[in-house]
Amino acid sequence: MPVLEVYEELGVDGGCHLFTFDPPGLLAWGRSREEALREAPGQAAALRGLLAEHGLLGVLKEAWEARETPELKVAETVRGRNQVSHGGTKATFARDLVPVSGDEIPGFLRWLAALRTTLWALRDRIPPEGYSFRSLPHRMTIEEQLRHIAGCDRWYLSRFWDNLPRLPRSRDVWHKLELNRGRALSMLGGMTAEDRARTLKTDHEVWSARKLFRRFAYHEKFHRDTIERDLALFLEREGA
């Protein structure tokens, strides 16, 4: 049976993230380890489908056929003092500290582009009045979530590089997403050998090039999933 290695982050609140490194990013998450593991097979199927659609099945350490369900193998567990069930993450896995080779960069960039297509696909589905919808009083609106994704593209870069130049201001959230992602892809694609090998501590968290790619991919998927959830709820309430 094909095996998919997952890296497990458990929070003080009982929440769980299941990350992968091949490709980098988030596979599944839940309010408990059991919930995350229940979600994982379906998310693995979706992951394979997206990889196949973009010709990226080769990034899997061990590919599987569409009709198969891979065995999940927990390669490492990190228990943190942070809350995880609502998407927070601070874990640094041993695999994060493995230097990135120059040959890996093009595949990483193609994977980030593939993930962005899943977010962009929401653009035509969100009606104008949907952007101000929030599913619960304490949650961000759909537009705030989109702006958060754009802002975090810059924030992740700031974990690794100082004195980032400002981009032009934009009121259109989709243009803002495009501007920030363009800057991110340029800097990630232009990493030097020194960048790819170094580790540093920023605000009490250890960062590396490999962790940077994993966190970019994690963040894209996590918030794309929450926007999809909130959009479905909005359309249901509107009877659309």
C-alpha positions in Angstrom: 0.0 0.0 0.0 1.3 3.5 -0.8 2.4 5.6 2.2 1.9 9.3 2.8 4.1 10.7 5.5 2.4 13.3 7.8 3.9 15.5 10.4 1.7 16.1 13.4 1.4 19.3 15.4 -0.7 19.0 18.6 -1.8 22.1 20.5 -2.4 22.8 24.1 -6.1 23.1 23.2 -6.2 19.5 21.8 -6.2 20.8 18.2 -4.2 19.0 15.5 -2.6 19.8 12.2 -1.3 17.1 9.8 1.4 18.6 7.6 3.2 17.1 4.6 6.5 17.9 3.1 6.1 16.1 -0.2 4.5 18.5 -1.2 4.9 21.1 1.6 1.8 22.3 3.3 -1.3 21.3 5.3 -3.1 18.1 4.7 -5.8 18.2 7.3 -6.7 19.9 10.6 -9.2 19.4 13.4 -10.2 20.3 16.9 -8.7 17.0 18.0 -6.2 14.5 16.6 -9.1 12.1 15.9 -10.9 14.7 13.9 -7.9 15.5 11.8 -7.2 11.9 11.1 -10.8 11.4 10.0 -10.5 14.2 7.6 -7.1 13.1 6.2 -8.2 10.4 3.7 -10.6 12.7 1.9 -8.0 15.5 1.9 -5.4 13.1 0.6 -7.6 12.3 -2.4 -8.1 16.1 -3.0 -4.4 16.6 -2.8 -3.7 13.9 -5.3 -6.3 15.4 -7.7 -4.8 18.8 -7.5 -1.3 17.5 -8.1 -2.4 15.4 -11.0 -4.3 18.4 -12.5 -1.1 20.4 -12.5 1.3 17.7 -13.5 2.9 17.6 -10.1 2.4 14.0 -9.0 6.2 13.6 -9.1 6.5 15.7 -5.9 4.9 12.9 -3.9 7.5 10.7 -2.2 5.3 7.7 -3.1 2.5 8.4 -5.6 -0.8 6.4 -5.5 -3.5 5.7 -8.0 -6.7 7.7 -7.9 -8.7 4.7 -6.7 -6.3 4.0 -3.8 -6.2 5.5 -0.3 -2.6 5.8 1.0 -1.6 4.7 4.5 -0.9 7.6 6.7 2.4 7.4 8.5 3.1 9.9 11.3 6.8 10.7 10.8 7.1 13.2 13.6 5.0 14.7 16.4 5.5 18.2 17.9 3.5 19.2 21.0 3.3 22.9 21.5 2.0 25.4 24.0 0.1 27.2 21.3 -3.6 26.8 20.3 -4.0 24.8 17.0 -7.7 24.1 16.6 -8.4 27.4 14.9 -5.4 27.4 12.6 -2.6 28.7 14.8 0.7 27.0 14.2 4.3 27.4 15.5 5.8 23.9 15.0 9.3 23.5 13.7 9.9 19.9 12.6 13.3 18.3 12.1 12.5 18.1 8.4 12.0 21.9 8.3 15.7 22.3 9.1 16.9 20.3 6.1 18.4 22.8 3.6 16.5 23.3 0.3 18.3 22.5 -2.9 18.2 24.7 -5.9 16.5 21.9 -7.9 13.5 21.9 -5.5 12.6 25.6 -5.9 10.8 25.3 -9.3 8.6 22.5 -8.0 7.8 24.5 -4.9 6.8 27.5 -6.9 4.6 25.4 -9.2 2.9 24.0 -6.2 2.2 27.4 -4.7 0.8 28.5 -8.0 -1.5 25.4 -8.1 -2.8 26.2 -4.6 -3.5 29.8 -5.6 -5.7 28.6 -8.5 -8.0 27.0 -5.9 -8.3 30.4 -4.2 -8.8 32.3 -7.5 -11.6 29.9 -8.5 -13.7 31.5 -5.7 -13.6 34.9 -7.3 -16.6 34.3 -9.6 -18.6 32.5 -6.9 -18.5 35.3 -4.3 -21.4 37.8 -4.9 -20.7 41.4 -4.0 -22.8 41.2 -0.8 -20.9 38.0 0.2 -17.7 39.8 0.9 -19.0 41.3 4.2 -20.4 38.0 5.5 -19.0 36.6 8.7 -20.2 33.2 9.9 -19.8 34.1 13.6 -19.4 37.4 15.3 -15.7 36.8 16.3 -14.7 35.5 12.8 -13.3 37.6 9.9 -15.6 38.4 7.0 -14.8 36.8 3.7 -13.1 39.9 2.4 -11.0 40.2 5.6 -9.9 36.6 5.2 -8.8 37.4 1.6 -6.9 40.5 2.8 -5.4 38.4 5.6 -4.0 35.9 3.0 -2.5 38.8 1.0 -1.0 40.4 4.1 0.5 37.1 5.4 2.4 36.7 2.1 4.4 39.7 3.1 4.5 38.7 6.8 6.1 35.3 5.9 8.8 37.1 3.9 9.5 39.4 6.8 10.3 36.3 8.9 13.3 35.7 6.6 14.2 39.1 5.1 14.5 42.6 6.6 13.5 45.9 5.2 11.0 44.7 2.6 10.0 47.5 0.2 6.4 48.6 0.2 4.1 47.6 -2.6 1.5 50.0 -4.1 -1.7 50.3 -2.1 -4.7 48.7 -3.6 -8.4 48.8 -2.5 -9.3 45.8 -4.6 -8.6 42.7 -2.6 -7.9 40.5 -5.6 -5.3 43.0 -6.9 -3.8 43.1 -3.5 -3.5 39.3 -3.5 -1.8 39.5 -6.9 0.7 42.1 -5.9 1.7 40.4 -2.7 2.0 37.0 -4.3 4.0 38.4 -7.1 6.5 39.8 -4.7 6.6 36.5 -2.7 7.2 34.4 -5.8 10.0 36.7 -6.9 11.8 36.5 -3.6 11.3 32.8 -3.0 12.4 32.0 -6.6 15.5 34.2 -6.1 16.8 32.5 -3.0 20.6 32.2 -2.8 22.4 29.1 -1.7 22.9 30.9 1.6 19.2 31.6 1.9 18.3 28.0 1.2 20.6 26.7 3.9 20.2 29.2 6.8 18.0 29.1 9.8 17.1 32.0 12.1 15.0 32.9 15.0 12.4 35.6 14.6 10.0 36.5 17.4 10.8 33.3 19.3 10.2 31.1 16.3 12.7 29.2 14.2 12.5 29.7 10.5 14.2 28.1 7.5 13.6 28.1 3.7 11.8 24.7 3.9 9.6 25.9 6.7 8.9 29.1 4.7 7.5 27.1 1.8 5.5 24.8 4.1 3.9 27.7 5.8 3.1 29.6 2.6 1.3 26.4 1.4 -0.4 25.7 4.8 -1.8 29.2 5.0 -3.2 29.2 1.5 -5.0 25.9 2.1 -6.3 26.7 5.6 -7.9 30.0 4.7 -9.1 28.8 1.3 -11.0 26.1 3.2 -12.5 28.5 5.7 -13.6 30.9 2.9 -15.2 28.0 1.1 -17.0 27.0 4.3 -18.2 30.5 4.9 -19.3 31.1 1.3 -21.3 27.9 1.3 -23.0 29.0 4.5 -23.7 32.4 3.1 -25.2 31.0 -0.1 -27.3 28.6 1.9 -28.8 31.4 4.0 -29.4 33.5 0.9 -31.1 30.5 -0.8 -28.7 30.8 -3.7 
